[in-house]
Amino acid sequence: MKNDGLKVVATNRQARRNFEILETHEAGIALSGSEIKSVRKGKIVLRDGYVAVRRGELFLRGVHIAPYAQAAGFFGHDPFRDRKLLMHRKEIDSLYGKVQRKGLTMVPLRVYIKRERAKLEIGLARGKKKFDKKRDIIERELKREADRAMKRKE
């Protein structure tokens, strides 16, 4: 993917470890003024977040955006509030259908700034079992050993 003025603010490294990502989608995030300032400073934690559908709309839940220091008090925000995600109706319906039929879940993968707007990359994912995680670790170690052997041979 070309990095056209994208500034990655936060990534959810646990998501790729705990889930098998089948497809990804981009959504805008509706944020208040103090929230966008905190996001731009990288004060966001995606680890426990997930995407939920309520009344035909997508919401980002369980994500912590730290209060902006200069907007404390009256102008601050609730760090754990649900944030509305902005997508086209057809995309939302398609995602919701896949989640309902196939037993998948939607997890936030990363937050980035694109053309002065905060965007969220959503992954349509299936949970990994313990043996899947172990297999991934073994494959990664084997690849690392093979790379080392090739490097020594050169």
Salt bridges, closest charged atoms under 4 A:
ASP4 OD1 - LYS2 NZ 3.90
GLU20 OE1 - ARG126 NH1 3.96
GLU23 OE2 - HIS25 NE2 2.76
GLU23 OE2 - LYS98 NZ 3.00
GLU26 OE2 - LYS114 NZ 3.39
GLU35 OE1 - ARG81 NH2 2.70
GLU35 OE2 - ARG83 NH2 3.02
GLU57 OE2 - LYS84 NZ 3.09
ASP82 OD2 - ARG54 NH1 2.98
ASP82 OD2 - ARG61 NE 3.13
GLU116 OE1 - ARG40 NH2 3.73
GLU121 OE1 - ARG110 NE 2.80
ASP132 OD1 - ARG135 NH2 2.52
ASP136 OD2 - LYS128 NZ 2.27
ASP147 OD2 - LYS143 NZ 3.26
